[in-house]
């Protein structure tokens, strides 16, 4: 029996976690013994981890993997209370953060995180294959802290957004056997930035469990229906574009008082607080409903008149593919993979990432029910949502295992 370790962060109800769950459901457990190491054993989807998988966590050090600008001081202080003499190693990097600007400041913060991570203990078990599935932080951890014959990492983002140091990433990707991109656009972005890693990058699109999506979408509507219900699923953060979408949606709701915007997701820190404050200031708080994180977002999508994805950045938006499975009319901003996912507008409306254009598109889709019906019919006529051309077995194959 071959041994695999997958390194993650939490099991929140979100895109990366959804991708992970669909991936592990396609592993051959007669061939692989699988361990999952989470930074924190928490999240709405913790109970969805397959019983075949042994789950570990990083204890108190796992807080480092949820480090953000909103909790950085607290997390760093607590981390070094256990390592008081090691903090002196950070002074050059802290100085660099203080005096740098723009991308250089971001690179320095990333370097600070890596230096702190390296002070964590190694995960002492030995594996045939170790996978950093939750993006960069798990990539760094797998390379530096895991004993494995072969190493892989998943790339769920468009490089380099937010800013990432090509030099740092090259150093770590060079130590991997494979670097898995969830879309061709995602792959192209890293190769443009670091051409020398081209032979390490493989495209492997996220699985969509269509039967499960359809089954979970059944049942009573979880919200009070209005005359026109717009649904968005996703964390309330910068990449999801809520700040640009809000003025457009607010104007739309003021004009069409029977409509509502339902957000299935939550957030934290200054971005989330600013968003909620803006909702209140714009006078639409009664018709923008933040439902928080839900373990079953599909029943919300199923009861929408329009699914709306206002993202700045997506490497492969799983929830758009899931809305396609449910044959819902879709409005998406022109994030990097939108044209491919919606066949250049044949399967849904694509608008510019601009408040004015978002408002125009919302209004157009509201007024023209026939356009929404056409999108739904085209989706229902599709034989199936795109599947992976490569199997999990192929992806996990290495000559020495």
Secondary structure, DSSP 8 states (H G I E B T S, - for coil): -EEEEEEES---SSHHHHHHHHHHTTS-TTTEEEEEEESSS-STTGGGS-TTSEEEE-GGGGGGGG--TTTHHHHHHHHHHSSGGGGGGGHHHHHHHHH--HHHHHHHHHHHHHHHHTTS--EEEEEEEEEE-SSHHHHHHHHHHEEEEEEEEEE-S-TTSS---HHHHHHHHTT-SEEEESSHHHHHHHHHH-GGGGGGEEE------HHHHHHHT-SS-SS---SEEEEEES-SSGGGTHHHHHHHHHHHHHH-TTEEEEEE----HHHHHHHHHHHHHTT-TTTEEE----S--HHHHHT-SEEEE--S--SS-HHHHHHHHTT--EEEE--TTHHHHTGGGTSSEEE-SSHHHHHHHHHHHHH-HHHHHHHHHHHHHSS-----SS-HHHHT--TT-
